[in-house]
Every structure is written in structure tokens, then in C-alpha cells.
Amino acid sequence: KLSSYWLIFITSTNYFLARSLVDSMKVNAICTEHSIQTILPRTCLPYQKAVQNALDKIEENGVISSWHDAWTSSGEEHRFYDCLNIPTHGVYTFQVSKPLNSSPEQVFAKMCAIGGLKGYFFMNWAWRMRGLIDRFIGGVGLRRGRTQRKELRTGDTIDFWRVLQIDKTHHILKLYAEMKLPGEAWLEFRIEKNVAIQTATFRPKGLFGRLYWWILYPIHLILFPGMLTKLLSKSIAK
């Protein structure tokens, strides 16, 4: 169990997968039978070459999908369509809006660049701290990064978020939180009538969920307006 916790801190695996990997090391399963080569002859790549090929594909955005794209990589069970529609009743919301200072296409491209190595535009230290806490309590944290560095698709992962919807025509980006929470959370970016809108929605579970929202509310007062302001300023710079 201790080895499993150590593994989730240095890799992007969740606790359940890490524990299965550690448990599998107890079994001495080294293949010594190679008769399959007479039926399906092939030359296997050396370990170093296989790893290098994998790293090259990641660098070139050539990986179509990865194990952490699966919903189970968060350690939670979800159904996609249950999360797609952001609830409006029994939730807390924090919305920020600002007029565009560049083209909608430029701003939306910047919205879609959120997470991964580029971070969250503002107060990245706070996001890193939240990711560390999430890892400590058995969540996915920030180690998953982005499935694709340059492009986003529905179902992709962005750190501890899942892309629910990306609509480049109507400039809508919906993210669902897969971090450990006393409830459910969504983060939505959209552009309407030359106005950038960022909305955080939280559906609490029980009293602790409500306390969680109000404890973090003072941070939200600084974090979310700062994110949108920084996002728009970077769109101009680009």
C-alpha cells in the first residue's frame, strides 16, 4: 500500500492502477516460452528503442489516445451524458465576463490552450497546490497534462479536467472536474456577442460540500477574474 502511494506521486497513474501494478510485481512472470515466433515471426524492438519511439510520438502529437483518456483513469465512475448538461438548480456559480479586445478566434484559441505545461493563465501556484492536494488524497492531480498539446477534442483530459464539449463554431468550451471534491464541478468558457464569459459551477454534496465552496470563495474572488483578465491580455500579445 505504501509503494502504491509513492507511485502515484511520481507518475500520472491513479491509486487503483498503481496498487494493481505494485501487486503484480509480487508474481514472478517472466516469459521463457517463444514458440509463438514459429507461427507469428517478428523482431521485437529493444526496450530503449521502444521508449524513444513513444517519446517521439508524444513530442509530435502523434498519440491518438492514451490510457488516461478513459473515464476510469480518474478512479471514478461516470457516464458522459450525465455530466454534459451543466445543472442550474442546487448549485453555486461564479461567473466573470469581459469584452473582447481581439478577435473571437484568437481569444477562443487561447481558452483552448488552458492547462498542461502552459498552466491556467493566473495564480498557477494555486492550481499546482490544488493538484498536489488532489494527489495526496488519491486523485489524479495535474500529472495527466493534456492529451494533445495543440488541439482539443471532446473526451480529452486536461490535468484533472475532462473536455465535455468543444465547439469552435459557437466558441464554447466545457470542462468537468475529475479531482477529488465534495461534489461536482464544471468550468465553462464561451464567447457571446464579443464578450468572453467564464463560469465556474459547483454542485455540493452535503454540508461539507457547501462549506468547501464558501471556504474557497475568497480565493475565487481573486482567481477567476484574474484568469479571464490574463487570458485576454495574452490573446492580445499573441
C-alpha positions, 0 to 999 in steps of 0.5 A: 500500500505504501509503494502504491502511494509513492507511485502515484506521486511520481507518475500520472497513474491513479491509486487503483492502477498503481496498487494493481501494478505494485501487486503484480510485481509480487508474481514472478512472470517472466516469459521463457516460452517463444514458440509463438515466433514459429507461427507469428515471426517478428523482431521485437524492438529493444526496450530503449528503442521502444521508449524513444519511439513513444517519446517521439510520438508524444513530442509530435502529437502523434498519440491518438489516445492514451490510457488516461483518456478513459473515464476510469483513469480518474478512479471514478465512475461516470457516464458522459451524458450525465455530466454534459448538461451543466445543472442550474438548480442546487448549485453555486456559480461564479461567473466573470465576463469581459469584452473582447479586445481581439478577435473571437478566434484568437481569444477562443484559441487561447481558452483552448490552450488552458492547462498542461505545461502552459498552466491556467493563465493566473495564480498557477501556484494555486492550481499546482497546490490544488493538484498536489492536494488532489494527489495526496488524497488519491486523485489524479492531480495535474500529472495527466497534462493534456492529451494533445498539446495543440488541439482539443477534442471532446473526451480529452483530459486536461490535468484533472479536467475532462473536455465535455464539449468543444465547439469552435463554431459557437466558441464554447468550451466545457470542462468537468472536474475529475479531482477529488471534491465534495461534489461536482464541478464544471468550468465553462468558457464561451464567447457571446456577442464579443464578450468572453464569459467564464463560469465556474459551477459547483454542485455540493454534496452535503454540508461539507460540500457547501462549506468547501465552496464558501471556504474557497470563495475568497480565493475565487474572488481573486482567481477567476477574474484574474484568469479571464483578465490574463487570458485576454491580455495574452490573446492580445500579445499573441 
